[in-house]
Amino acid sequence: MKKISNHLYPILALTVLMSSCKVLDKYENIFPSNELETKITQQETVYIYCNEGNIQDYVDKGWKIIETETEEVPCSWKTEKSRPGCNLRDKGCKISVPDKLGEQIKYLLEKETVITSEE
């Protein structure tokens, strides 16, 4: 009788393993265990100086504008005398001063990306 019970355990273990595989196959579509989905939020700061360029390329690629700040900045510079009566060829007589003013626009952009990976 002991020989029969010794052979019964491996058969019982094999039966359990085989039936559990069938159960896993049934529920594989309901509970996918091999896919992970991660959401990453990216932020980027973009500056547009003196109306040179635009933000439309970023918007077309799915970036959303979160915040904007506008500031007046020099767009071009000119050379002037540092004091009346000095010669511009002399060292220390030239200074650079703003010629034309324009806007600098700072955009804070955000984009959410979904990454799916299989384990």
Contacts in CASP RR format, 6 or more apart in sequence:
PFRMAT RR
TARGET T0000
AUTHOR 0000-0000-0000
METHOD contacts of the structure
MODEL  1
MKKISNHLYPILALTVLMSSCKVLDKYENIFPSNELETKITQQETVYIYC
NEGNIQDYVDKGWKIIETETEEVPCSWKTEKSRPGCNLRDKGCKISVPDK
LGEQIKYLLEKETVITSEE
33 119 0 8 1.000
34 118 0 8 1.000
34 119 0 8 1.000
35 116 0 8 1.000
35 117 0 8 1.000
35 118 0 8 1.000
35 119 0 8 1.000
36 116 0 8 1.000
36 117 0 8 1.000
36 118 0 8 1.000
36 119 0 8 1.000
37 114 0 8 1.000
37 115 0 8 1.000
37 116 0 8 1.000
38 114 0 8 1.000
38 115 0 8 1.000
38 116 0 8 1.000
38 117 0 8 1.000
39 112 0 8 1.000
39 113 0 8 1.000
39 114 0 8 1.000
39 115 0 8 1.000
40 112 0 8 1.000
40 113 0 8 1.000
40 114 0 8 1.000
40 115 0 8 1.000
41 110 0 8 1.000
41 111 0 8 1.000
41 112 0 8 1.000
41 113 0 8 1.000
42 110 0 8 1.000
42 111 0 8 1.000
42 112 0 8 1.000
42 113 0 8 1.000
43 66 0 8 1.000
43 108 0 8 1.000
43 109 0 8 1.000
43 110 0 8 1.000
44 58 0 8 1.000
44 63 0 8 1.000
44 108 0 8 1.000
44 109 0 8 1.000
44 110 0 8 1.000
44 111 0 8 1.000
45 106 0 8 1.000
45 107 0 8 1.000
45 108 0 8 1.000
45 109 0 8 1.000
46 55 0 8 1.000
46 58 0 8 1.000
46 106 0 8 1.000
46 107 0 8 1.000
46 109 0 8 1.000
47 104 0 8 1.000
47 105 0 8 1.000
47 106 0 8 1.000
47 107 0 8 1.000
48 54 0 8 1.000
48 55 0 8 1.000
48 104 0 8 1.000
48 105 0 8 1.000
48 107 0 8 1.000
49 73 0 8 1.000
49 75 0 8 1.000
49 104 0 8 1.000
50 73 0 8 1.000
50 75 0 8 1.000
50 102 0 8 1.000
50 103 0 8 1.000
50 104 0 8 1.000
51 102 0 8 1.000
51 103 0 8 1.000
55 65 0 8 1.000
55 107 0 8 1.000
55 109 0 8 1.000
58 107 0 8 1.000
58 109 0 8 1.000
59 65 0 8 1.000
61 111 0 8 1.000
62 111 0 8 1.000
63 109 0 8 1.000
63 110 0 8 1.000
63 111 0 8 1.000
64 109 0 8 1.000
64 110 0 8 1.000
64 111 0 8 1.000
65 107 0 8 1.000
65 108 0 8 1.000
65 109 0 8 1.000
66 108 0 8 1.000
66 109 0 8 1.000
66 110 0 8 1.000
67 107 0 8 1.000
67 108 0 8 1.000
68 105 0 8 1.000
68 106 0 8 1.000
68 107 0 8 1.000
68 108 0 8 1.000
69 105 0 8 1.000
69 106 0 8 1.000
70 103 0 8 1.000
70 104 0 8 1.000
70 105 0 8 1.000
70 106 0 8 1.000
71 103 0 8 1.000
71 104 0 8 1.000
71 106 0 8 1.000
72 101 0 8 1.000
72 102 0 8 1.000
72 103 0 8 1.000
72 104 0 8 1.000
73 101 0 8 1.000
73 102 0 8 1.000
73 103 0 8 1.000
73 104 0 8 1.000
74 98 0 8 1.000
74 99 0 8 1.000
74 100 0 8 1.000
74 101 0 8 1.000
74 102 0 8 1.000
75 99 0 8 1.000
75 100 0 8 1.000
75 101 0 8 1.000
75 102 0 8 1.000
76 98 0 8 1.000
76 99 0 8 1.000
76 100 0 8 1.000
77 96 0 8 1.000
77 97 0 8 1.000
77 98 0 8 1.000
77 99 0 8 1.000
78 96 0 8 1.000
78 97 0 8 1.000
78 98 0 8 1.000
78 99 0 8 1.000
79 88 0 8 1.000
79 94 0 8 1.000
79 95 0 8 1.000
79 96 0 8 1.000
79 97 0 8 1.000
80 94 0 8 1.000
80 95 0 8 1.000
80 96 0 8 1.000
80 97 0 8 1.000
81 88 0 8 1.000
81 93 0 8 1.000
81 94 0 8 1.000
81 95 0 8 1.000
82 92 0 8 1.000
82 93 0 8 1.000
82 94 0 8 1.000
82 95 0 8 1.000
83 93 0 8 1.000
86 92 0 8 1.000
86 93 0 8 1.000
87 93 0 8 1.000
88 94 0 8 1.000
END
